[in-house]
């Protein structure tokens, strides 16, 4: 098994046709090319993509199950029934729980938030939790970011005398839960596909927190239309949570409604009006006013996720829910401590699994499979992700328990890991996920069979393919294009993230004037590059090894950024990959 971290194929995207460039003539040529790459190939599409507006925020009552849900919730509020908001332990689930709980309390509801424990209860709705909630007097449970596959659990909940409302965004199965209402925009998409319906909710890629926000929106509309009482709720005040959960959950940001929700949510986030957000930004060393999708993805989101990985996700919930700045500071410090522990444990586990992968069994295996009691359930997905990224192979990492084990999978685009698990379903207690990320529970006696079967499936799917990580290049540009004006124009493509990544540009034959290793253990690389007339600074994260073999001229793939440091504003290349000049694909 060989590390492929430094060997990437450069996929230079096709140049936009002349008729598209003519259509987008109002834009800088580089921006027009990037818009074309993102599917925005007309003037109207491009303007909607860049500017958004109210037109891309859809009526929540067009979503399947929304009317029934709103009616039952309003009845529960009126009768002062105890309502439980049942969430998930990741950032999407935590923000969803905080958002809907805050909204319901603003309507005068009695609300009990509940998030299961990852280690003791596992993902999703479980009957023991429903029993506990019923014993506590709960008569209505509303799930957020989970429940769409919990067919048996919902039936058991009904037997306990609890009404169930499901709100979720994950893929629907063959059978919907028989709940009082089931809200999931993918139901609307499925009905359009299978039954040819033309109505229903237009956007099927909301995050779980986006669906929870839509429920809050519907409740507010109903309250304003049917009641004389004005609730103490502004939808805008919930948008910081929507942005946080949407970005952290990697919901696609090429979709107009997600873009608009995140764009508006970033404005609210940057005001840091929620004490927990302010204190979380402080411990993450993110300055309020400068919070971006990158800040969420790499700084804020991981700290919220850390709570559910190694402790209780309710710690993160309490941080987002509290109105007390002192309490928020204490909780933020707790998350900071947990996140540092998570980083250390992940690093140790990655080194163990990496050493085994490098030692390899016999030659270059098609799939990495590692199981052991030393892996914690909260970090197996992170470990699998690191292995998959480094070796460019599907990776399965399993925490072994006494009788049952829990595994997490990450995969490459060439191999659908969830389909592979479907073909091994007879060996699994439960499983689910997406094409490149999945999880499962398995009886220990079935682990050897699972390993053998996944190896065969991976060999069958990947045999003969050239497995190599790639990087998409939006446009090749000459050095002279690298101006502050272009960088500012590129910023209009924000918010960037999943399915709308920050544009990657490439420039050939840059001369290396200076370079040095920087950062912890010299992992990163700082460069000064030139075209013989002008110079530009560059930073290459995790590119430090190039310092041992740096050519005089290099081809560089990069993000063009505006860097502000000590009051000085400069252009900077954020290097995504580099190679000796003349070797571009």
N, C-alpha and C positions, 0 to 999 in steps of 0.2 A: 504494500500500500504506500503510495507516494503522495506527499503534499503537493497540491496544485495551486496554493494560495497566490503565487506570484505569476502564474502563467494564464493569461486571459486572452480570449479571442475578441478582437475588436470588430464589432458589427456596425458598420457605418450605414445608417439608415438611408433609404432611397431619396434622392433629391426631389423636391416638390415639382410637379409638372408646371409648365409655363402658365396654363390656364388658372391653376390655383394661386400661383404667385401674382398673376394679374388681379385675381379676386381679392387678394390680401395685400394689394399694393400700398395701402395706408400704413402698413407695419414695416419696421426694420426687416431687411431680408432674413436675418438670423431668427427673429421672432416669428416671421411668417413660416419659416422651415419648421421650427419647433411646434407651432400651432398645427401645421399639416401632420407632423408626426403624432400629435395627440388626437387626430381625427377631426380637428376644427378647420375644415377646408373651405368654408364660406365666410363672408364678412359677418353675417348674422350670427352664425355659430361662434365665431371667434369673439365677437363683442359680448355675447351672452356668457361665454366661458370666462372672459376676463372681468366683466363687470357685474354679472349676477343680477340680483334685484328680487323684488317680491314675486315676480312671475315664476320663479323656479321653486318657490315654497308652496307645496301642494296642500289641498284641503284634507285634513286628517280623516274626515268622515267618509272619504272614498275608500278607506282601507278596510279590508275584510274584518268583520267582528267589532268595529269601533262603536257603532251605535249601541249594541248590546252591552259592551263594556261600560260605556259612559252611563247608561241607564242604571246598571247595577251599582256602580260606584257612587252615584248621586244618592241612591236609596240608602246605601250603607252610611254615607255621611249624614243624611237626614236622621236616620235612626240611631246614630252614634255607635254603630257596630265597630268592633275592633278589626282593623284591616292590617294584614301583613304584606309587606313588600319583600318578595323573596328573590334575591339576586345571585350573582356569581362572584367568584373571588378574584377575577382579574380586573384591570382598570376599567374596562367597558362595563362590567357588572357592578363594580363599586360606584362609578359615576351614575349609572342608571338607578341604583338603589337610592343614592343621595338625592338625585333629581326628583324622582317620583314621590319620595317621602316628603321632601320640602314642598312640592306642589300640593299634595293632599293635605298637609298641615295648614297650608294657606287657605284651603277651602273649609277648614274647621274639622277635619277628620281626626279620628283617633288612629294612630299609625304605629306599627311595630316593624322596624327593619330587621331582616334576617338574611345572613349570608352563611352558607354551610362552610364547615372546616374542610380544607383540601385533603388533609391526611386522614381524618376520621370518617368523613362523609363522602368525599369525592365530589365530582362535578354534578350539577343539576339537582332536580327535585328528588328528594328521598322521603320515603313513607315515615320514617322515624321522626324527621323534622316536622312533617305535617301533623303527626300525632301530638308532638310537643306544642305546636302552635294551637291546635284544637283544644288541648288541655288548658292553655292559657287564655281561652275565651275568644280566639280568632274565629270569625265566621266568613271572612273573605280573604283569599290569598291572591295576590297579583304577582306573577313572576315577571322578572325583567332579565333580558339577555339569556334566558334558558327556558326549557319546558316544552319545546315544540316536538320533541321525541319522547316525552314522558307519558306515554299512553297508559301504562299500567298504574303508574304512580298517581295520575290524576283520578283514575277510577277509585283508588284506595282513599284518596282525599275526600272524594264525594261521599264515600261510606262513613267517613268521620263527621259528616255534617258540615263540611267546609265547601263553600262555592269557590270555584277556581276560574281565574282569568289569566290566560297566557299572553305575554308579550315577548316576542323573540325576533331574531333576524337570521337565525341559522337555517340551513336547508331543511325543507319539510320531507317527511318520510311518506310511505305509502298510505299511512293512516294518521289522521289528525287526532290529537287528544280530544276526548269528549268533554271539554270544559264548557262553562257557561258562555265564554267568548274566547276566541283564539285570534290574536292579532300578530301577523307576520307578513310583511310586504311580499315575501316570496310565495305566499299563498296566491296573491293577486297575479303574480307573474305566471305561476303554474296554471291557474285557471285560464289565463289568456292563451297560453300555449296549448293546453289540452282541450279546451272547450271553445276556443275562438272568441272569447269575450273581448270586448273593446273597452270596457269600463275598468274600474278598480284602480288601485293606487299606482301611479306611474313609475315610482322609484323603488326598486327592489334591493338596493344595496346599502340601505341605511345601516349604521351600527346599532347595537342594542340600545344605546343611550339615545340615538336618534328616534327609535320607535317609542321609547319612554317619553321623549319630548313631545312627540305627536299626540300621545295620549293626554299629556298635560294641556296641550293646545286645544284638543277637543273638549276637555273638561271646562276650560276657561270659556270657550265659545258657548258651550251649553249654559254655563252659569250666567253669562252676560245676556243671553237670549231669553232665558226662562226664569230668572230671578232678579229681584230688585236689589239684592245685596251685591255690592262690588267686592270681589275677593281681593285680599291683600297679596296679589301676585302679578308680577310683570314677567312675561315670557323671556324678555331680554336677560333677566337676572339668572336664568337657567343655562344660558348659552355657553358660559365658561365651562360647565360640566360637559356639554355636548361636544365642544371642541376637544377637550381633554380625552374623553372616551373614544371619540371617532378616530382621532389620529393614533392613539395608543393601540387601538384594535386593528389598525391598518385597513380601515374602510377606504374604498377607492375615492381618490380626490380628483378624478376626471369626470365625476358625475355632478351635474349642476347643483342639486339640492345639498349634497354633502359639502361641496365647495362653499356654498353660501352660508350654511350653518357654521362651518369652521371659520370662514372669514369673519362673520359677525361675532363668533365665540372668541376669537383671538382678541378682538377689541375689548371684550368684557374681561378676559383673562389678564390683559395688560393693565387694566385698572386695578387688578388685585383687590377687589372690594370684598372678596370672601377671605376671612382671616386665615383659613387653612391654606388657600392658594398663596397668599402673601408669605406665610411662614415656610411653605414647601419650597417656594422660589428662593427664599433666603438660604436654606440648607443646601439647595442644589446650586447655589451661586449663579442664579439666573436673575437678571435685573428686571423688575417689573417695568413694562414699557418696551421691553425687547424680547418678549416671549414669542417664539415662532413654532412652527410645526416641528422643526429640528429640536428645539428645547423640550417640547412635549415628548418626542420619540426617544430622546437619549437622556433626558435629565428628570423630568417630572413623572412621566409614565412608569419608568422602571422602579421608582421609589414607591409609587402606589401599588404596583404589582408585587413588590417585595413582601408586603404585609401578608398577602395571601399565600405566598410561596413558603415562607418560613414561620409564620405566626398566624394571626387572625386577621382576615381582611376587614374586620370590623374596626380595626385601628385606623385604616385608611378611610373608612366610611366616617368615623367620628371626626377625623381631621377635616373632611370636606363639609361636614354638617355643623360643626361648632360655630358659634358666634362670639366666643370668648378668645381674645387674642393670646392670653396667657396659656390657656389650654391648647390652643392651636400650636403654639411654640413647642410645648411639651410633646405633642403628638408628632410634629414634624421631626423633632430630634429622635423620637422612637423609630420613625421610618428611615431616617438617615442611618441609624445604627444597624437596623435590620438589612438595609440595602448593602452596607459595607460587608456584613456577614454573608449576604447572598453572593456578592462578588467574589469573596474569598473561597466560599464553598464551591462555587461554579468553577473557578480557576483550578482548584485542587481536583475536582471531578473530571474536568476536561483533560488535565495532564494524565490522569490514570487511564482514561478511555483512549486518549491520543497515543500513549505508549503502546497500548494493546493493539491499536489499529496499525501503527507503524511496524510492530513486530509481525502483525498479520498472521493469518493461518498459512495458507499455501498460495503465495503469489498475490495478484491483484484481484481481490474479491469484489463482486458487483455491489455489495451492500455491507454496511457496518452494523454489526449486531453485538451489543454488549449488555450484560445483565449482572447485577451485583447488589448486595445489601448496603454497600457504601454509598450508593446513589440515593438522594432524597427525591421524593415525588415532586417537590416544588421546583426542582432544578433540572430534571431529566430532559425537559424540552429545550432548555438553554444549551445543555451539553450536546444534545442531538443536533441542534442548529449550528453550533460551532464546528462539529465534526463534518457535517454536510457541506458547510462553506469551505473548509480547508481541503477536504479530500474530493469534493464534488462527487459524492456518492450518497445514495439514500442512507440515512442513519437511524437506527432504532436503539434507544437507551432505556433500560428497565430497572426500576427499583424493585428488588426482590423482597417479598414479605415471607411470612412463615408458610402460608398456604397459597396465597394469591399474590400476584405481582402487577404493578402498574407501569406501563410503558408509554413513551412518547416518541413520535417519529417526525423527521423532517426529510424532505426529498427534493430532488432536482426536477426541472420541468419535464424531463424525458420519462419520468416514472411516477404514475399516479399511486401514491401510497395508500390512499383510502380504498381504491379499487382492489389493491393487493390484499388489504385486510379483509375486504368483503369475501375474497376467495378463500380466506382462512377462517371464516366466521365460525365454523364448527369447532375450532380450537379455542375460541375466545368467549369470555363471560359477557363482555360488551365492548363496543368500539364505535368510533365515529371521527369525523373530521373533514378535511378538505384535500385537494389533490396533492398539496405539498406539506401538509401538517395534519397530524392525526394523533389519537391516543387510544389506549385499550387497557382492559383488565383481563388477566389470564390466570388460570390455575397453573401452579408451578410445574406439574407433571407434563404440561403441554409445551413448555418452553423449547425443548430440543426440536420437536416437530415444527413449531412455528418458525424457528430459525432456518431449518432446512427448506421449508416451503417458501419462505420469503426469498431465500437465496436463489432458489430455482426460478421464481417469478421474476426477480430482478435480472438474472442471467438471460432469461427468455426475452425480456423487454429491451435490455440494453446491449445485447450481443451485437457486435458489428458497428455500434455507434461510436463516434469520436466524442468521448466525454470530456468536455473542457468548459470551464466557466466562461461566460462572455459578458461584454459590456457594450450597451447600445450607445453609439455616438450620434447625437442629434444633428451635428453639422461640423464639417471641417471649415475652419476659419483662418485667415491670415493673421499674423501678429498685429497688424495695423488695426484690426477690428476691435482689439482689446482696449476699450475705453470705458470711462466712468458712465458715459451715456448709455452704452450697451448694457452694462451691469444694472443700471437703474431700470432700463426697459425690461430686462429679464426678471426683475423683482415683481413685475406685474403678473407673472405666471403663478405667484403665490395665491393660495396655499399649495405647496408642493407636498408630495407624500406618495402613498401607494397609488399606482397607475397614473400618477402625474409627478414623476420624480423630477428633481431639479435638473435642468438641461445639462447634458454633458457635451462639451465642445472639444474639438481636437485641433491642435496646431502642430505642423511638421517642423522639424529641424530647428529647434530652439537651442541656442548655445548656452551651456552651463557655465556661468561665471563663478559661482560659489555654491557650496553645499556643506551641510553638516548634520549629524544626528542630534536630535533634541528629544526632550521628554523623558519619562521614566524608562530607564535602561536603554535609552537611545532608540526607542521603537519607531520614532517618527523622523521625518526628513524635512529640513528647511533648505530652500534653494533660491538662488537669484538667477533668472533667465534673461536672455537677450536675443534680439534679432540683428544685433550689430549697431543699432541706433538707439533703441529704447530698451529699458530694463523693466522687469516685473518680478515681484516676490511670489513665492509659491510655498505651500505646505503640503506634505504628503503623509497623512496619518497611516501608521503601520507600514510605512515604506522605507524604514530606516536601513534595511539590508542593502539597498541600492548604494549606500555610501561606500561599500566595499568594492564596487565594480561600476562606478559612474562613468559613462562615456562623455566625450566632449560635446556631442550633439545628440539631442533626444527628441522623440515625438511624444507629446503629452496629451492625455485625456483628462479633462478637468471641469469643475464648476467655476465659473467666473463670479467672484464675490467682492463685496465692499467690506474691507476690514477696518474697524475703528479701534485704535489702541492708544491709550494715554492721550486722548484728544486729537490724534492724527488719523485722518481718513485716507486710505490707500486702496488701490486695486490689489487683488490677490487671487492666485489660482489655487483652488483646493484640488490637489492632484488625486485622480481616481485610479490612474494607471500610467506607466511610462515605459518606454523601451528605446533601445538604440535607434537613432534616426534611420529611416528607410525600411523599417520592418513592419509597417502598418499593414493590416489585412486588406 
